[in-house]
């Protein structure tokens, strides 16, 4: 039998017990007892090896109930597109000046968007932005001429998901203060997006394990048979 962590002993939650989705959400909310509003985090263990290009799982999804987080957005653009980004609510907008600020060690944003003509400048920041997961990417909608919409999407609850080396995707789906039905809506949206993003190279069982937790709470395993693709 798996050894219980201190937190799991306190909350009497076994890592081997499988829960329904709604039950897991209720438990995660109940266990979020910190003084701050904890994030409810979803972990998906997938049957993929992301070292192979045909098994990479990555994309973006709009969480219908938002994330509960304030997202700072940086935009690389010039002229009218820069004005458009500012009007849409971008926190940082610039071109070579923004590149220099980043090279000097200051990154004041959580998401980065760029117009296609700016990628020559942004490309020089690959070693800085790449490891932080901030490099604009056309496939994720962050290299676009429609910067206003991209900024609004990032601000309103769009999250990026990407499978890690161990085949796991981690993502917040809201705050503990969210109503349970809102967390369920966000849970369904994220899981549905990941299932639809199943890569061609994935063999065998795709969704192997699912767990939910609050920032400081214990992991709560979910019965994957409740999820399409599980």
C-alpha positions as CSV (number, residue, x, y, z in Angstrom):
1,X,0.0,0.0,0.0
2,X,1.3,3.5,-0.9
3,X,2.6,5.5,2.1
4,X,0.4,8.5,3.0
5,X,1.9,11.9,3.2
6,X,1.4,14.1,6.3
7,X,-1.2,16.1,4.4
8,X,-3.1,13.0,3.2
9,X,-3.2,11.7,6.8
10,X,-4.6,15.0,8.1
11,X,-7.3,15.0,5.4
12,X,-7.8,11.3,5.4
13,X,-7.3,11.0,1.7
14,X,-5.7,7.9,0.2
15,X,-3.6,8.3,-2.9
16,X,-5.1,5.0,-4.1
17,X,-8.8,5.9,-3.8
18,X,-10.5,7.0,-7.0
19,X,-13.1,9.8,-6.8
20,X,-15.7,11.1,-9.2
21,X,-15.0,14.5,-10.7
22,X,-17.5,16.5,-8.7
23,X,-16.5,14.7,-5.5
24,X,-12.8,15.5,-6.2
25,X,-13.7,19.2,-6.8
26,X,-15.6,19.3,-3.5
27,X,-12.7,17.7,-1.6
28,X,-10.2,20.1,-3.2
29,X,-12.3,23.1,-2.2
30,X,-12.7,21.8,1.4
31,X,-9.0,21.1,1.7
32,X,-8.0,24.6,0.6
33,X,-7.7,26.0,4.2
34,X,-4.8,28.5,3.7
35,X,-5.3,32.2,4.4
36,X,-4.9,33.0,0.7
37,X,-7.3,31.9,-2.1
38,X,-5.6,28.7,-3.3
39,X,-5.5,27.7,-6.9
40,X,-7.2,24.5,-7.9
41,X,-4.7,22.6,-9.9
42,X,-5.3,19.7,-12.4
43,X,-2.6,17.1,-13.3
44,X,-3.0,14.8,-16.3
45,X,-0.6,11.9,-16.7
46,X,-0.6,11.0,-20.4
47,X,0.6,8.0,-22.2
48,X,3.1,9.9,-24.4
49,X,6.8,10.5,-24.6
50,X,7.2,14.2,-25.4
51,X,10.8,13.6,-26.5
52,X,9.3,12.4,-29.8
53,X,7.8,15.2,-32.0
54,X,4.8,13.1,-32.9
55,X,3.9,12.7,-29.2
56,X,4.1,16.3,-28.1
57,X,0.8,17.7,-26.6
58,X,0.6,21.4,-26.5
59,X,-2.1,24.0,-27.1
60,X,-4.3,26.7,-25.6
61,X,-7.8,26.6,-24.3
62,X,-10.2,29.3,-23.1
63,X,-11.5,28.4,-19.6
64,X,-15.2,29.5,-19.7
65,X,-15.2,30.7,-16.1
66,X,-11.7,32.4,-16.2
67,X,-8.7,31.6,-14.1
68,X,-9.1,34.0,-11.2
69,X,-5.6,35.3,-11.9
70,X,-4.4,38.6,-13.2
71,X,-2.4,37.9,-16.3
72,X,0.2,40.4,-17.4
73,X,0.5,40.5,-21.2
74,X,3.5,41.8,-23.2
75,X,3.2,42.6,-26.9
76,X,5.9,43.1,-29.5
77,X,4.4,45.5,-32.1
78,X,4.9,48.8,-33.8
79,X,2.7,51.7,-34.9
80,X,-1.0,51.1,-35.2
81,X,-0.7,47.5,-33.9
82,X,1.1,48.8,-30.8
83,X,-1.8,51.2,-30.2
84,X,-4.3,48.4,-30.7
85,X,-2.5,46.3,-28.1
86,X,-2.5,49.1,-25.5
87,X,-6.2,49.8,-26.1
88,X,-7.0,46.1,-25.6
89,X,-5.3,46.2,-22.2
90,X,-1.7,45.0,-22.8
91,X,0.6,45.7,-19.9
92,X,3.8,46.1,-21.8
93,X,4.2,47.1,-25.5
94,X,7.3,47.7,-27.5
95,X,9.8,46.7,-30.1
96,X,13.6,46.9,-29.9
97,X,13.1,48.8,-26.6
98,X,11.2,45.9,-25.1
99,X,13.8,43.5,-26.4
100,X,16.5,45.5,-24.6
101,X,14.5,45.6,-21.4
102,X,14.2,41.8,-21.5
103,X,17.9,41.4,-22.3
104,X,18.7,43.5,-19.3
105,X,16.8,41.0,-17.1
106,X,13.4,42.5,-16.7
107,X,10.3,40.5,-17.8
108,X,7.1,42.2,-16.7
109,X,4.6,39.8,-18.3
110,X,3.1,36.3,-18.0
111,X,2.1,35.9,-21.7
112,X,3.9,37.2,-24.8
113,X,2.3,38.1,-28.1
114,X,3.9,39.4,-31.3
115,X,2.9,40.5,-34.8
116,X,4.6,38.4,-37.5
117,X,6.9,41.3,-38.6
118,X,8.4,41.5,-35.1
119,X,9.6,37.9,-35.0
120,X,13.0,38.9,-36.3
121,X,13.4,40.9,-33.1
122,X,11.7,38.4,-30.8
123,X,13.8,35.5,-32.3
124,X,16.9,37.1,-30.7
125,X,15.3,36.5,-27.3
126,X,14.8,32.7,-27.8
127,X,17.3,31.7,-25.1
128,X,15.6,34.0,-22.6
129,X,11.9,33.5,-23.5
130,X,12.0,29.9,-24.6
131,X,12.9,28.2,-21.3
132,X,10.2,30.3,-19.6
133,X,7.6,29.1,-22.0
134,X,7.0,32.7,-23.2
135,X,8.1,32.5,-26.8
136,X,5.3,33.6,-29.2
137,X,4.1,30.8,-31.4
138,X,1.7,30.9,-34.4
139,X,0.2,27.5,-33.5
140,X,-0.8,29.0,-30.1
141,X,-2.2,32.2,-31.5
142,X,0.4,34.3,-30.0
143,X,2.0,35.4,-33.3
144,X,-0.8,37.2,-35.0
145,X,-1.9,40.5,-36.6
146,X,-5.1,40.4,-34.5
147,X,-3.2,41.5,-31.3
148,X,-6.3,43.0,-29.7
149,X,-8.2,39.7,-29.7
150,X,-5.0,37.8,-28.5
151,X,-4.6,40.2,-25.6
152,X,-8.3,39.9,-24.7
153,X,-8.1,36.1,-24.8
154,X,-5.0,36.0,-22.6
155,X,-6.7,38.4,-20.1
156,X,-10.1,36.6,-20.0
157,X,-9.1,33.0,-19.1
158,X,-7.1,31.5,-21.9
159,X,-4.4,29.1,-20.6
160,X,-1.6,27.3,-22.4
161,X,-1.0,23.7,-21.6
162,X,2.1,21.7,-22.5
163,X,3.2,18.1,-21.6
164,X,6.3,17.9,-19.5
165,X,9.2,15.4,-19.9
166,X,7.5,12.9,-17.6
167,X,4.3,13.0,-19.7
168,X,2.4,15.2,-17.3
169,X,0.3,18.3,-17.9
170,X,-0.2,20.7,-14.9
171,X,-2.6,23.6,-15.1
172,X,-4.7,25.7,-12.8
173,X,-8.4,25.6,-13.4
174,X,-9.6,28.4,-11.1
175,X,-9.5,29.4,-7.4
176,X,-10.8,27.6,-4.3
177,X,-13.3,30.5,-4.0
178,X,-14.9,29.6,-7.3
179,X,-18.3,27.8,-7.2
180,X,-18.0,24.1,-7.7
181,X,-19.9,24.3,-11.0
182,X,-17.5,26.9,-12.4
183,X,-14.5,24.7,-11.5
184,X,-16.3,21.8,-13.2
185,X,-16.9,23.8,-16.4
186,X,-13.2,24.7,-16.5
187,X,-12.1,21.2,-15.7
188,X,-14.3,19.9,-18.6
189,X,-12.9,22.5,-21.0
190,X,-9.3,21.7,-20.3
191,X,-9.6,17.9,-20.3
192,X,-11.7,18.1,-23.5
193,X,-8.9,20.2,-25.2
194,X,-6.2,17.8,-24.1
195,X,-8.2,14.8,-25.3
196,X,-8.8,16.4,-28.7
197,X,-5.1,17.2,-28.9
198,X,-4.1,13.5,-28.7
199,X,-1.0,13.2,-31.0
200,X,-0.7,10.8,-33.8
201,X,2.2,9.0,-32.2
202,X,0.4,8.2,-28.9
203,X,-0.1,4.5,-28.5
204,X,-2.2,2.6,-25.9
205,X,-4.0,4.3,-23.1
206,X,-3.8,8.1,-23.6
207,X,-5.2,9.5,-20.3
208,X,-3.5,7.3,-17.6
209,X,-4.1,9.2,-14.4
210,X,-5.9,12.4,-13.3
211,X,-5.5,14.2,-10.0
212,X,-6.8,17.4,-8.5
213,X,-5.4,19.5,-5.6
214,X,-5.4,22.9,-4.1
215,X,-2.1,24.8,-3.9
216,X,-1.3,23.6,-0.4
217,X,-3.7,20.6,-0.3
218,X,-3.2,16.9,-1.0
219,X,-3.6,15.2,-4.4
220,X,-7.0,13.7,-5.0
221,X,-7.1,11.0,-7.7
222,X,-10.0,11.0,-10.2
223,X,-11.5,7.9,-11.9
224,X,-10.3,8.3,-15.5
225,X,-13.3,6.3,-16.7
226,X,-15.4,9.5,-16.1
227,X,-13.4,11.3,-18.8
228,X,-13.7,10.8,-22.5
229,X,-10.5,9.4,-23.8
230,X,-9.7,7.9,-20.4
